Amino acid sequence: IERAHIVDYSIHHFPELNLLVANFKYIGDDYEKDMTNVANDEETQRWWKLTDGMQESFVEGATGSGGDIPWWKAGLLNSK
């Protein structure tokens, strides 16, 4: 994630909602390009295969971390 200009990455668990929330600071200048590079990384793809089945999304139509509608774009999709 450092190569993608992401710093201060953290994940928080809210047990009463059974919810994980991740946040980070992006310090680059081309977010879409950096996120595409992350998505194309083989190690990232292996991680997603392990973890996607353990996650649910608030984004309708999302089927995982990659693809046309990734679950992690919830905030970005709702802010446009």
Rosetta blueprint (number, residue, H / E / L):
1 I L
2 E L
3 R L
4 A L
5 H L
6 I E
7 V E
8 D E
9 Y E
10 S E
11 I E
12 H E
13 H E
14 F E
15 P H
16 E H
17 L H
18 N L
19 L E
20 L E
21 V E
22 A E
23 N E
24 F E
25 K E
26 Y E
27 I L
28 G L
29 D L
30 D L
31 Y H
32 E H
33 K H
34 D H
35 M H
36 T H
37 N H
38 V H
39 A H
40 N H
41 D L
42 E H
43 E H
44 T H
45 Q H
46 R H
47 W H
48 W H
49 K H
50 L H
51 T H
52 D H
53 G H
54 M H
55 Q L
56 E L
57 S L
58 F L
59 V L
60 E L
61 G L
62 A L
63 T L
64 G L
65 S L
66 G L
67 G L
68 D L
69 I L
70 P L
71 W H
72 W H
73 K H
74 A H
75 G H
76 L H
77 L H
78 N H
79 S H
80 K L
